[in-house]
Amino acid sequence: MRLHTLTLQPLQIPFKTRFKHSSAERTVTQSVLVAARTDSGCVGLGEGCPREYVTAESIASAERFFAIHHNDLINTVHSIADLRQWTESHAAPIEHNPAAWCAIELALLDALAKEQHQSIEYLLDLPELSGPFRYTAVLGDGPLETLTSQVQQYAALGFTDFKVKITGDPSLDNAKYGALHTTVKNPRVRLDANNLWSKPDQVLAYLDAISINPSALEEPLQALDHTGLNTLAAQQPVQLILDESFLSQAHFAAIEQRPESFIINLRISKMGGLLRSLSIARMAAQKKIPLIIGAQVGETSVLTRAALCIANICGDALIGQEGAFGTLLLERDITDQPLTFGKNGLLAIDQLVSSAYGLQIAYALKNIPALQDE
Ligand SMILES: [Mg+2]
């Protein structure tokens, strides 16, 4: 493969409804889109979601990272072997720019696979997708009325598995759990605190004061407070989901004392793309640590599709999938046939266009400003 152009642009797509949790509130996507166009005319797309409070990245830092490495990538990456080699030899800068790298890597993988008329799975030596994939409902930290109507919509679709973004105030949250249990029979509920507390005792007090037994609790303490998380894990039985506190392979060391207490939330953008995510998924399987394949709010079908690659090989280790909102949340997607969940939270792979190769998405060029000017 010879790259003709490689471009990165901010991707700002308005939301149909606002989404809030304790670290951020958003009405538009905060993402970057990379387009890799080859000499033979194939176009690969990649997406990353830089977040200050997750990986200390921003749109500006992603643009800087891209500008530094743009020429080298065009001159160096002609095959999947070259891409693997580049990733390994640039592990340190990628570690600090995982979302930026994710967008670049996905665009290159998509373009490489398309040039060879392959799926991305074939290119990466992975089994082809089998599906269907089952998604969890996610309830944002909004007013009770909003949550109640969201629960009713999810319940009408047949969802029974919920993730709730909590406020940390037991009386406010108990009202939400009440609304959930009134509408859905025996829901499975996990909670996401988005780094609300600073001490394990505060978390224990909250768990004592709420009206439900959550199946798991995500990020109760400050991001990367692994000492606190291990203390909390030793003091109560609810499994802890690591999201902002698990950003790379190096973080396996932080949970090796009691791996049975933890679940990893693997988000492709946060982990720095598919190759790094695959390594983490394989290492988690060896250590018998369960996974949630998560998403950033506002992901388009590019990141939804990329995550299927990983979810497809997890088997029983996968305890939940998040995302696949497509145009349920976004005003538009990068395709006119967005990948979204349907009844019972299921996403069927017949939504993919197998003859499109690569990520198997038929891109709608009119929705992608970066590609219109070329
Ligand atoms: Mg989270």
Residues whose N, C-alpha, C, O or C-beta is under 5 A from the ligand:
A	BS01	MG	D192 D243
